[in-house]
């Protein structure tokens, strides 16, 4: 495989470019279809917790996007500080969640499910990409806060468009990551009696 081909293969595995799990990862997953998860006796506990937590992240991102759209449509400056706060809280929660996965769950999965090492490593790479996006969002939020601190009376339209686009891109990335992560880890939580 040429260096260019390897680079293209790596790009296609990047969380922002993927349309699903790569076949070489999918073939090693525990064969338990998503439709059966909630019906399985092992679903309560970690499996259901992760599904609910992930759904809350998606719901919160959707709410932030809706509020951003309304703010842009009406050039209303009054709700910007609340949006900044909500976004920071969400990013903090997501970062904390990923740290727990990276430090506790992923090492366990790799040690006890050797077939899933590549899948878990893909999720670890996703986390690094998400972390970079979180950092970019924090920088943008800081710019917005500085704008508001200066007591500008004009609506920060350009910054709000950047904020909206960044959240939109982030939501797409998070949706892909969470869906793929669930495909990999939820069957483990359901079937591994340690959880």
C-alpha positions as CSV (number, residue, x, y, z in Angstrom):
1,X,0.0,0.0,0.0
2,X,1.4,3.4,-1.0
3,X,1.8,6.2,1.5
4,X,-0.9,8.1,-0.2
5,X,-3.3,5.1,0.0
6,X,-2.5,4.7,3.7
7,X,-3.2,8.4,4.3
8,X,-6.5,8.2,2.4
9,X,-7.4,5.1,4.5
10,X,-6.6,6.9,7.7
11,X,-8.7,9.9,6.6
12,X,-11.7,7.7,5.8
13,X,-11.5,6.3,9.4
14,X,-11.5,9.8,10.9
15,X,-14.6,10.5,12.9
16,X,-15.5,13.6,10.9
17,X,-15.3,11.6,7.6
18,X,-16.7,8.2,8.5
19,X,-20.2,7.1,7.5
20,X,-20.0,4.1,9.8
21,X,-17.5,1.7,11.3
22,X,-14.9,0.4,8.8
23,X,-15.5,-3.3,7.7
24,X,-12.3,-4.4,9.3
25,X,-13.6,-3.1,12.7
26,X,-17.2,-4.2,12.2
27,X,-16.3,-7.8,11.5
28,X,-14.9,-8.2,15.0
29,X,-17.8,-6.7,16.9
30,X,-19.9,-8.8,19.3
31,X,-22.8,-9.9,17.2
32,X,-25.7,-8.4,19.1
33,X,-28.0,-6.1,16.9
34,X,-28.9,-2.7,18.2
35,X,-32.6,-3.6,18.0
36,X,-32.2,-6.3,20.6
37,X,-30.2,-4.3,23.2
38,X,-33.0,-2.9,25.2
39,X,-34.8,-6.3,25.3
40,X,-31.8,-8.1,26.6
41,X,-31.7,-9.0,30.3
42,X,-28.2,-7.5,30.6
43,X,-29.3,-4.1,29.3
44,X,-30.0,-2.4,32.6
45,X,-27.0,-0.9,34.3
46,X,-24.0,0.4,32.3
47,X,-25.5,-0.3,28.9
48,X,-28.7,1.7,29.5
49,X,-26.8,4.4,31.3
50,X,-24.5,5.0,28.4
51,X,-27.3,5.0,25.9
52,X,-29.2,7.6,28.0
53,X,-26.1,9.7,28.6
54,X,-25.3,9.7,24.9
55,X,-28.8,10.7,24.1
56,X,-28.7,13.6,26.6
57,X,-25.5,14.9,24.9
58,X,-27.3,14.8,21.5
59,X,-30.4,16.5,22.9
60,X,-28.3,19.2,24.6
61,X,-26.4,19.9,21.3
62,X,-29.7,20.1,19.4
63,X,-31.1,22.5,22.0
64,X,-28.0,24.7,21.7
65,X,-28.2,24.6,17.9
66,X,-31.9,25.6,18.0
67,X,-31.1,28.5,20.4
68,X,-28.3,29.6,18.2
69,X,-30.6,29.6,15.2
70,X,-33.1,31.7,17.0
71,X,-30.4,34.1,18.2
72,X,-29.1,34.5,14.6
73,X,-32.6,34.9,13.2
74,X,-33.4,37.7,15.6
75,X,-30.0,39.2,16.2
76,X,-30.8,38.9,19.9
77,X,-27.8,39.5,22.2
78,X,-29.7,38.7,25.4
79,X,-29.4,34.9,25.4
80,X,-25.7,34.7,24.2
81,X,-24.3,34.4,27.7
82,X,-26.7,31.6,28.6
83,X,-25.7,29.8,25.3
84,X,-22.0,30.2,26.2
85,X,-22.7,28.7,29.7
86,X,-24.7,25.8,28.4
87,X,-22.1,25.0,25.8
88,X,-19.3,25.1,28.3
89,X,-21.2,22.8,30.7
90,X,-21.9,20.4,27.9
91,X,-18.2,20.4,26.7
92,X,-17.0,19.9,30.3
93,X,-19.4,17.0,30.9
94,X,-18.4,15.3,27.6
95,X,-14.7,15.8,28.3
96,X,-15.1,14.2,31.8
97,X,-17.1,11.3,30.2
98,X,-14.4,10.7,27.7
99,X,-11.6,10.8,30.4
100,X,-13.5,8.1,32.3
101,X,-13.8,5.9,29.2
102,X,-10.1,6.4,28.3
103,X,-8.9,5.7,31.8
104,X,-11.3,2.9,33.0
105,X,-13.3,1.3,30.3
106,X,-11.1,1.3,27.2
107,X,-8.1,-0.4,29.0
108,X,-10.5,-3.0,30.4
109,X,-12.1,-3.7,27.0
110,X,-8.7,-4.0,25.3
111,X,-7.4,-6.4,27.9
112,X,-10.5,-8.6,28.1
113,X,-11.7,-8.4,24.5
114,X,-8.6,-8.9,22.3
115,X,-10.7,-9.0,19.1
116,X,-11.8,-5.4,19.8
117,X,-8.4,-3.8,20.3
118,X,-8.6,-2.0,16.9
119,X,-12.1,-0.9,17.5
120,X,-11.2,0.6,20.9
121,X,-8.2,2.3,19.4
122,X,-10.4,3.9,16.8
123,X,-12.6,5.2,19.7
124,X,-9.4,6.6,21.4
125,X,-8.5,8.4,18.2
126,X,-12.1,9.7,18.0
127,X,-11.6,11.1,21.6
128,X,-8.5,12.9,20.5
129,X,-10.3,14.5,17.6
130,X,-13.3,15.4,19.8
131,X,-10.8,16.9,22.3
132,X,-9.3,19.1,19.6
133,X,-12.8,20.3,18.6
134,X,-13.7,21.0,22.2
135,X,-10.5,23.1,22.5
136,X,-11.5,25.1,19.3
137,X,-15.0,25.6,20.6
138,X,-13.6,26.9,23.9
139,X,-11.4,29.4,22.1
140,X,-14.4,30.7,20.1
141,X,-16.5,30.9,23.4
142,X,-13.7,33.0,24.9
143,X,-13.8,35.4,22.0
144,X,-17.6,35.8,22.4
145,X,-17.2,36.4,26.1
146,X,-14.6,39.0,25.5
147,X,-16.9,40.7,23.0
148,X,-19.7,40.8,25.6
149,X,-17.4,42.0,28.4
150,X,-16.5,45.0,26.3
151,X,-20.2,45.9,26.5
152,X,-20.6,46.1,22.7
153,X,-24.1,47.1,21.8
154,X,-24.0,45.5,18.3
155,X,-24.9,41.9,17.8
156,X,-21.7,39.8,17.2
157,X,-23.1,38.3,14.0
158,X,-19.8,37.0,12.5
159,X,-18.8,35.4,15.8
160,X,-22.3,33.9,16.2
161,X,-22.2,32.4,12.7
162,X,-18.8,30.9,13.6
163,X,-20.3,29.5,16.8
164,X,-23.3,28.1,15.0
165,X,-21.1,26.4,12.3
166,X,-18.7,25.0,14.9
167,X,-21.6,23.5,16.9
168,X,-23.1,22.1,13.8
169,X,-19.8,20.5,12.8
170,X,-19.3,19.3,16.4
171,X,-22.7,17.8,16.6
172,X,-22.2,15.8,13.4
173,X,-18.8,14.5,14.7
174,X,-20.4,13.6,18.1
175,X,-23.3,11.8,16.5
176,X,-21.0,9.6,14.4
177,X,-18.7,9.0,17.4
178,X,-21.4,8.1,19.9
179,X,-23.3,5.8,17.4
180,X,-20.1,3.9,16.5
181,X,-19.0,3.8,20.2
182,X,-22.3,2.2,21.1
183,X,-22.0,-0.4,18.4
184,X,-18.6,-1.4,20.0
185,X,-19.2,-1.1,23.7
186,X,-22.9,-1.6,24.4
187,X,-22.8,-5.4,23.6
188,X,-19.8,-5.7,26.0
189,X,-21.8,-4.0,28.7
190,X,-24.8,-6.2,28.0
191,X,-22.9,-9.6,27.9
192,X,-20.0,-9.1,30.3
193,X,-21.2,-9.9,33.7
194,X,-18.5,-7.7,35.3
195,X,-20.8,-4.7,34.5
